């Protein structure tokens, strides 16, 4: 064994030793960039997720094992791998100084053997994003209250039952229109497109495009470009629910709303029954409160009106009594009016022929004139015979008598009654009496909305006239009602 020379030993002894942290830093720097851009394949040996969302795991093969870290921001919302999964990761090397342990800080991961599918997914997603196909401004809003749902999925898929049960439980009023379509296989994209177009013609409020979870390859039908464009071309809003919470497909980005699972998609159509019941209760409470406030305000206005018009009930009762008395009085007035009416009718019948009425005094005057002339002739003869007067003097006397008779006849004609004037005056008096009778009608206040209360055949004019247990009759304009007094409250008269 060769021994080191004294000079060599002196040089080693003079060199400054490295600290542990300095050594780890040199190793970290030496390893920096060694695996950049490379995919590392292995089987997941251990997985642990921290409260911050970081994933600490190990991958291994037949000869080795290495620890890895996947920070929460690099998970991209995807479904996490589990122990036994074969995955591929890409990242950089690092030295965990506190334990001096080599690890890989992973920036990406994918299932082993699916690298090409995932890369195709990323390329298509970037292309459609660049076109603006996924812009939020182009998303159609989900209706606030859904009544009909078009369900696009396979009837043999578990997602079909999950959606139907969820809708029946939460929103039983929603009608489900099932449109059959396969959810995996080579012809699945084309048949899904046809099913979506058929669903768009059903008049549904929203379309559910759903599929349960499965292997990554099983979801490829929903990563089809034509399917994404068909979703965006629809008139009806589309809710997607494909796979599990961590699974993302191109159809999810194209849909108007992405749900994590088929069940979540069914829940996304709107609030459940309990929500609507609570909302109805709030609306009812608001309406009831508003009505209560209006009633209170009306009662306050009524109370203020009562202070301005005290004892209105007493006044109304007094008015009713006055009306009753007036009605009694007008019963006799009605008899008088009927009597006058009969007299007017007789007068009208009698005066229907005024010539007959006027001819009577004329005939009397003529008769008197003839009698007077006969008497004058007789007297003339007697005087002529007895006195021997000359004929001229006798003629003058006769003419004077005839003149007096004519003047008397004309004066009688001027004083004769006017029958038409008498009829008109009687008609006016009759109309005035009928108007007064209508105003005094005791039922007139009833037609204005008031009621007349009586007990034992007497009109009740005040609350003090009643006692608890009294039977009363309430008469309205269109009928009457019977009631029993339960309570009597008498207001003190305000001065």
LUMTI-965526 format. One line per 8 residues: number of its first residue (from 1); their letters; for each residue y, z, x of C-alpha. Coordinates in pm, whole numbers, plus 50000, padded with zeros to 5 digits. Layout:
N
NUM) A) Y Z X | ...
***
This chain:
495
1) XXXXXXXX) 50000 50000 50000 | 50330 49894 50145 | 50595 50150 50174 | 50956 50054 50106 | 51188 50032 50398 | 51449 50299 50444 | 51728 50048 50358 | 51558 49943 50033
9) XXXXXXXX) 51502 50298 49926 | 51864 50378 49997 | 51982 50085 49785 | 51770 50197 49487 | 51887 50551 49517 | 52250 50433 49525 | 52221 50220 49200 | 52363 50393 48883
17) XXXXXXXX) 52090 50465 48624 | 52123 50313 48267 | 52137 50534 47967 | 51894 50485 47683 | 52161 50340 47458 | 52275 50105 47734 | 51919 49991 47781 | 51878 49924 47408
25) XXXXXXXX) 52208 49732 47405 | 52086 49510 47693 | 51761 49444 47507 | 51949 49365 47182 | 52174 49121 47368 | 51876 48962 47541 | 51701 48907 47207 | 52013 48781 47025
33) XXXXXXXX) 51962 48429 46893 | 51594 48416 46992 | 51474 48348 46633 | 51788 48197 46480 | 51706 47922 46231 | 51333 47997 46233 | 51116 48099 45938 | 50872 48384 46007
41) XXXXXXXX) 50560 48406 45790 | 50360 48717 45718 | 50197 48940 45460 | 50401 49223 45312 | 50254 49550 45443 | 50504 49804 45308 | 50808 49797 45074 | 51073 50061 45003
49) XXXXXXXX) 51403 50019 44819 | 51694 50255 44884 | 51939 50383 44626 | 52197 50139 44761 | 51968 49847 44682 | 51859 49776 45043 | 51492 49684 45091 | 51299 49815 45392
57) XXXXXXXX) 50965 49638 45442 | 50712 49530 45703 | 50527 49201 45748 | 50211 49154 45947 | 49943 48912 46053 | 49605 48961 46222 | 49758 49074 46555 | 50098 49225 46490
65) XXXXXXXX) 50346 49397 46256 | 50726 49408 46253 | 50973 49605 46048 | 51239 49422 45847 | 51551 49500 45641 | 51685 49300 45346 | 52028 49422 45249 | 52123 49430 44881
73) XXXXXXXX) 52367 49139 44907 | 52095 48909 45041 | 51853 48970 44749 | 52040 48715 44530 | 51912 48886 44213 | 51563 48750 44259 | 51236 48921 44176 | 51131 49137 44471
81) XXXXXXXX) 50805 49083 44655 | 50529 49345 44653 | 50266 49462 44901 | 50013 49189 44966 | 50252 48899 44894 | 50272 48634 45162 | 50634 48555 45226 | 50857 48376 45471
89) XXXXXXXX) 51178 48528 45604 | 51469 48410 45813 | 51720 48629 45997 | 51803 48784 46335 | 51650 49044 46565 | 51800 49389 46607 | 51725 49718 46778 | 51743 50033 46568
97) XXXXXXXX) 51902 50253 46836 | 51815 50593 46689 | 51443 50521 46719 | 51444 50241 46971 | 51260 50022 46719 | 51270 49646 46703 | 51336 49502 46355 | 51446 49184 46183
105) XXXXXXXX) 51756 49177 45966 | 51646 48924 45702 | 51909 48696 45547 | 51671 48488 45331 | 51320 48505 45201 | 51083 48292 44997 | 50719 48296 44894 | 50499 48151 45164
113) XXXXXXXX) 50411 47785 45106 | 50697 47739 44856 | 50967 47663 45101 | 50999 47299 44997 | 51022 47388 44624 | 51288 47647 44687 | 51483 47414 44911 | 51473 47151 44636
121) XXXXXXXX) 51595 47412 44391 | 51889 47502 44612 | 51983 47136 44668 | 51976 47058 44293 | 52174 47371 44213 | 52441 47279 44468 | 52460 46922 44334 | 52505 47025 43971
129) XXXXXXXX) 52752 47296 44064 | 52961 47038 44249 | 52963 46823 43936 | 53093 47117 43733 | 52786 47122 43508 | 52767 47501 43530 | 53139 47571 43482 | 53204 47872 43263
137) XXXXXXXX) 53480 47680 43082 | 53215 47441 42945 | 52995 47713 42801 | 52965 47719 42422 | 53032 48057 42259 | 52749 48238 42082 | 52831 48288 41710 | 52934 48638 41612
145) XXXXXXXX) 52678 48656 41329 | 52357 48451 41364 | 52150 48358 41058 | 51917 48087 41192 | 51752 48058 41536 | 51563 47758 41676 | 51291 47889 41910 | 51178 47637 42175
153) XXXXXXXX) 50858 47754 42345 | 50480 47733 42323 | 50321 47910 42028 | 50040 48035 42257 | 50282 48185 42508 | 50341 48560 42513 | 50713 48490 42492 | 50672 48354 42136
161) XXXXXXXX) 50537 48683 42005 | 50790 48889 42202 | 51083 48698 42052 | 50951 48707 41693 | 50880 49080 41705 | 51219 49158 41858 | 51411 48955 41598 | 51211 49106 41311
169) XXXXXXXX) 51282 49455 41440 | 51652 49418 41525 | 51785 49143 41296 | 51535 49089 41012 | 51776 48860 40823 | 51755 48591 41093 | 51541 48287 41008 | 51324 48162 41298
177) XXXXXXXX) 51267 47785 41324 | 50993 47729 41582 | 50995 47401 41777 | 50669 47361 41971 | 50686 47263 42342 | 50472 47327 42653 | 50634 47546 42916 | 50448 47428 43226
185) XXXXXXXX) 50271 47123 43354 | 50368 46774 43464 | 50483 46657 43120 | 50657 46986 43029 | 51014 46879 43127 | 51010 46567 42905 | 50859 46751 42610 | 51102 47039 42649
193) XXXXXXXX) 51390 46788 42635 | 51251 46634 42315 | 51206 46980 42163 | 51563 47078 42247 | 51700 46764 42081 | 51491 46837 41771 | 51617 47195 41767 | 51975 47068 41789
201) XXXXXXXX) 51922 46882 41460 | 51792 47181 41263 | 52136 47324 41194 | 52047 47651 41366 | 52325 47878 41490 | 52167 47915 41835 | 51868 47782 42034 | 51638 48010 42235
209) XXXXXXXX) 51465 47843 42533 | 51211 48098 42658 | 50904 48138 42878 | 50726 48445 43012 | 50680 48531 43379 | 50438 48366 43618 | 50400 48227 43966 | 50693 48042 44121
217) XXXXXXXX) 50519 47708 44075 | 50471 47781 43702 | 50846 47788 43646 | 50918 47446 43798 | 50944 47276 43457 | 51272 47464 43410 | 51411 47338 43745 | 51434 46980 43618
225) XXXXXXXX) 51766 46794 43647 | 51721 46598 43322 | 51644 46920 43136 | 51965 47076 43266 | 52171 46775 43151 | 52000 46778 42811 | 52098 47143 42765 | 52461 47066 42841
233) XXXXXXXX) 52460 46767 42602 | 52360 46978 42299 | 52598 47080 42020 | 52420 47409 41953 | 52462 47699 42201 | 52151 47764 42417 | 52026 48104 42536 | 51764 48090 42812
241) XXXXXXXX) 51507 48359 42886 | 51269 48231 43156 | 51041 48450 43365 | 51137 48799 43478 | 51471 48954 43560 | 51465 48835 43924 | 51365 48477 43838 | 51641 48216 43827
249) XXXXXXXX) 51593 47853 43724 | 51823 47553 43689 | 51789 47586 43311 | 51931 47938 43335 | 52247 47809 43504 | 52282 47523 43253 | 52239 47745 42946 | 52538 47891 42767
257) XXXXXXXX) 52392 48238 42816 | 52117 48350 43055 | 51893 48641 42956 | 51660 48809 43203 | 51348 48788 42981 | 51241 48634 42647 | 51286 48974 42480 | 51635 49004 42624
265) XXXXXXXX) 51711 48654 42494 | 51613 48761 42141 | 51839 49064 42176 | 52127 48842 42293 | 52167 48662 41961 | 52382 48948 41833 | 52406 49316 41743 | 52120 49481 41561
273) XXXXXXXX) 52097 49617 41205 | 52221 49962 41303 | 52538 49814 41452 | 52620 49623 41134 | 52548 49927 40919 | 52788 50137 41127 | 53047 49864 41110 | 53013 49845 40732
281) XXXXXXXX) 53050 50224 40713 | 53368 50205 40921 | 53506 49928 40702 | 53418 50130 40392 | 53582 50440 40537 | 53892 50240 40625 | 53905 50088 40277 | 53843 50423 40111
289) XXXXXXXX) 54108 50586 40324 | 54356 50313 40238 | 54286 50347 39868 | 54314 50725 39893 | 54652 50693 40063 | 54772 50447 39800 | 54658 50681 39523 | 54831 50974 39691
297) XXXXXXXX) 55152 50774 39728 | 55129 50670 39363 | 55077 51033 39259 | 55376 51137 39468 | 55588 50870 39304 | 55460 50985 38966 | 55547 51346 39048 | 55898 51241 39151
305) XXXXXXXX) 55932 51045 38828 | 55822 51351 38632 | 56093 51560 38795 | 56347 51301 38682 | 56197 51284 38331 | 56070 51635 38248 | 55857 51705 37944 | 55785 51338 37884
313) XXXXXXXX) 55473 51434 37689 | 55679 51651 37457 | 55931 51374 37410 | 55658 51126 37328 | 55503 51369 37078 | 55844 51422 36913 | 55895 51049 36903 | 55555 51005 36739
321) XXXXXXXX) 55642 51263 36475 | 55974 51092 36410 | 55796 50759 36379 | 55548 50914 36135 | 55830 51052 35921 | 56010 50722 35932 | 55690 50547 35830 | 55667 50772 35524
329) XXXXXXXX) 56022 50693 35436 | 55967 50326 35475 | 55670 50338 35243 | 55923 50391 34963 | 56146 50131 35125 | 55854 49893 35117 | 55822 49956 34740 | 56192 49890 34694
337) XXXXXXXX) 56164 49574 34900 | 55870 49457 34693 | 56072 49527 34375 | 56370 49335 34511 | 56138 49059 34623 | 55997 49031 34271 | 56349 49025 34126 | 56451 48759 34376
345) XXXXXXXX) 56146 48554 34283 | 56230 48586 33914 | 56591 48497 33986 | 56483 48199 34195 | 56251 48080 33917 | 56523 48134 33657 | 56785 47959 33867 | 56565 47668 33959
353) XXXXXXXX) 56753 47477 33681 | 57124 47573 33720 | 57234 47325 33453 | 57042 47522 33197 | 57223 47841 33300 | 57568 47682 33305 | 57519 47504 32972 | 57478 47836 32786
361) XXXXXXXX) 57842 47960 32824 | 57968 47608 32763 | 57786 47589 32431 | 57923 47929 32334 | 58276 47815 32409 | 58226 47492 32221 | 58088 47679 31922 | 58384 47916 31930
369) XXXXXXXX) 58624 47624 31957 | 58469 47452 31658 | 58479 47775 31460 | 58841 47825 31557 | 58936 47471 31458 | 58757 47507 31123 | 58935 47835 31063 | 59267 47676 31161
377) XXXXXXXX) 59219 47388 30918 | 59136 47630 30642 | 59440 47846 30713 | 59656 47540 30733 | 59548 47428 30390 | 59603 47771 30244 | 59945 47811 30400 | 60041 47457 30305
385) XXXXXXXX) 59945 47515 29953 | 60108 47854 29942 | 60424 47796 30140 | 60458 47419 30128 | 60529 47385 30507 | 60607 47044 30641 | 60323 46854 30816 | 60497 46840 31155
393) XXXXXXXX) 60524 47219 31181 | 60160 47260 31093 | 60058 47012 31360 | 60251 47204 31629 | 60068 47522 31538 | 59733 47352 31561 | 59812 47206 31902 | 59914 47549 32034
401) XXXXXXXX) 59588 47701 31918 | 59392 47418 32072 | 59574 47467 32407 | 59497 47836 32407 | 59131 47763 32339 | 59113 47509 32626 | 59269 47756 32873 | 59020 48022 32768
409) XXXXXXXX) 58736 47775 32818 | 58851 47684 33174 | 58896 48050 33269 | 58541 48115 33155 | 58414 47827 33368 | 58589 47969 33681 | 58432 48312 33629 | 58074 48185 33585
417) XXXXXXXX) 57823 48324 33847 | 57706 48126 34161 | 57321 48148 34151 | 57256 48000 34502 | 57489 48249 34667 | 57311 48533 34491 | 56969 48406 34617 | 57097 48376 34979
425) XXXXXXXX) 57238 48731 34981 | 56915 48875 34843 | 56712 48684 35109 | 56925 48826 35394 | 56886 49178 35260 | 56509 49127 35239 | 56486 49000 35605 | 56687 49300 35731
433) XXXXXXXX) 56461 49539 35546 | 56147 49374 35691 | 56288 49399 36049 | 56366 49768 36005 | 56015 49827 35871 | 55856 49660 36177 | 56065 49871 36415 | 55950 50181 36236
441) XXXXXXXX) 55582 50081 36253 | 55391 50390 36384 | 55140 50166 36566 | 55408 49989 36764 | 55390 50234 37068 | 55011 50179 37078 | 55063 49810 37152 | 55284 49914 37447
449) XXXXXXXX) 54994 50105 37610 | 55043 50453 37461 | 54783 50646 37264 | 54810 50877 36962 | 54616 51205 36971 | 54521 51387 36655 | 54312 51694 36579 | 54196 51804 36235
457) XXXXXXXX) 54390 51520 36071 | 54721 51627 36232 | 54907 51444 36509 | 54913 51648 36828 | 55263 51651 36974 | 55229 51899 37261 | 54966 52055 37487 | 55033 52398 37334
465) XXXXXXXX) 54898 52264 37005 | 54549 52238 37156 | 54288 52485 37277 | 53975 52454 37485 | 53690 52320 37276 | 53909 52141 37019 | 53771 51807 36903 | 54037 51537 36928
473) XXXXXXXX) 54067 51174 36829 | 54251 50937 37064 | 54372 50624 36890 | 54453 50311 37094 | 54583 49975 36984 | 54233 49820 36978 | 54026 50119 36864 | 53979 50489 36893
481) XXXXXXXX) 53777 50746 37096 | 53659 51100 37030 | 53672 51376 37294 | 53654 51751 37342 | 53925 51947 37526 | 53789 52108 37844 | 54109 52253 37984 | 54471 52296 37868
489) XXXXXXX) 54754 52319 38125 | 55105 52386 37994 | 55401 52314 38222 | 55692 52549 38208 | 56004 52377 38078 | 56253 52302 38356 | 56617 52374 38284
***
